[in-house]
Amino acid sequence: MSPMAWARTAACHDRLELPWTEDGDWSLRVEVRRMRVVCASCPVLRACATYAEEEGICGGFWAGEWRTEAKVLARHRLARDAA
């Protein structure tokens, strides 16, 4: 099974009108609100978050939040410090 097989059932799968892969600084607030609503109702939200975290994705809107390099690095530092 593909590591992203879960994405076919994601609530965002057919919502191509929203800027999922754009830079968060360039997205309109109304678009961000719409994306958060879509994510909140998503049946694979946890799988999306896990995939983004495990792959170290640092761009786009994943599992209800913007993934930026700074956020990803901060999470890795926290995990390292907790170990």
C-alpha positions in Angstrom: 0.0 0.0 0.0 1.2 3.5 -0.8 2.4 5.7 2.1 -0.2 8.2 1.0 -3.1 5.9 0.3 -5.0 7.7 3.0 -5.0 10.9 1.0 -7.6 9.5 -1.4 -10.2 9.7 1.3 -9.0 13.1 2.7 -11.6 15.8 2.9 -9.3 18.1 0.9 -8.8 15.6 -1.9 -11.3 17.3 -4.3 -11.0 20.8 -2.9 -8.5 22.1 -5.5 -9.8 25.6 -5.3 -8.0 26.1 -1.9 -4.3 27.0 -1.7 -3.1 23.8 0.1 0.4 24.0 -1.2 1.0 27.8 -1.2 2.9 29.9 1.2 0.7 30.8 4.1 1.8 34.5 3.9 0.1 34.7 0.5 -3.2 33.1 1.4 -6.4 35.0 2.2 -7.8 34.6 5.7 -11.1 33.4 4.3 -9.2 30.6 2.5 -7.4 29.6 5.6 -10.6 29.5 7.5 -12.1 27.3 4.8 -9.1 25.0 4.9 -9.4 24.6 8.7 -13.1 23.8 8.4 -12.3 21.1 5.7 -9.5 19.7 7.9 -11.7 19.6 11.0 -14.2 17.3 9.3 -11.5 15.1 7.7 -11.7 11.4 8.4 -7.9 11.0 8.0 -6.7 14.1 9.9 -4.4 12.1 12.2 -2.9 10.2 9.2 -2.2 13.5 7.5 -0.5 15.0 10.6 1.5 11.9 11.1 2.7 11.8 7.4 3.6 15.5 7.5 5.5 15.1 10.7 7.3 11.9 9.7 8.3 13.2 6.3 9.4 16.6 7.7 7.2 18.5 5.4 7.9 22.2 5.8 5.5 23.8 3.3 1.8 23.9 2.7 -1.3 23.4 4.8 -1.4 20.0 6.4 -3.7 18.6 9.1 -5.2 22.0 9.9 -2.1 24.1 10.1 0.6 25.7 8.0 3.8 23.7 7.9 6.8 26.1 7.9 10.4 25.2 8.2 10.6 27.1 11.5 7.7 25.0 13.0 9.2 21.8 11.8 12.7 22.6 13.2 11.1 23.6 16.6 9.2 20.3 16.8 12.4 18.4 16.1 14.3 20.3 18.8 11.5 19.7 21.3 11.5 15.9 20.5 15.3 15.7 20.7 15.3 17.6 24.0 12.6 15.4 25.5 14.5 12.2 24.6 
